[in-house]
Amino acid sequence: MSDTTENTQAVEEMEEVTPEQKQRRLLLIGALLIMFGALGFVSLGNLGENLVYYWDCSQVLEAGDDAYGATIRLGGVVKEGSLDWDANSNELNFQVTDGTSVLDVHATGAPPQMFREGIGVVVEGTMVKATGGGRFESERLMVKHSNEYKAPEEGTEAKDLYKTVEGL
């Protein structure tokens, strides 16, 4: 026999798949399909219900009635002169602005230590209908701040540093 014939026979013998091997391959393919299907269901199944959209004031107002009831993260700056904190009832009312639009916000509970007028905030909650328009009901209030540490300049006294955090 020639080498070509022997090679062809060897390849044909190697390509022969036993019924056990076929069954194993089908079982493996089936298990992989089930696994990827389950992973897809878990990761994407309830994704729509768990989404929280990040909007600024203008986007919330543009959405109109679609903004009511949806869980939203409202981003902006606390408007100067709008802060109304009632320590007895733990209620906080303020306005958030993006520079063009303003929204009233109501929150309960103690605000973060760094919370003040003029600071960036992200407020998570829902828009509710109120007298004179809508009001944002906050479930969570977060302050946006820089992570940079700036050492005091040489010669700065401690009492001067305390002035920067007074009124927080």
Secondary structure, DSSP 4 states (H G I P E B T S, - for coil): --HHHHHHHHHHHHH---HHHHHHHHHHHHHHHHHHHHHHHHHHTTHHHH--EEEEHHHHHHHGGGGBTSEEEEEEEEPTT--EEETTTTEEEEEEE-SS-EEEEEEESPPPTT--TT-EEEEEEEEEEETTEEEEEEEEEEE-------PPPTT--HHHHHTTTTT-
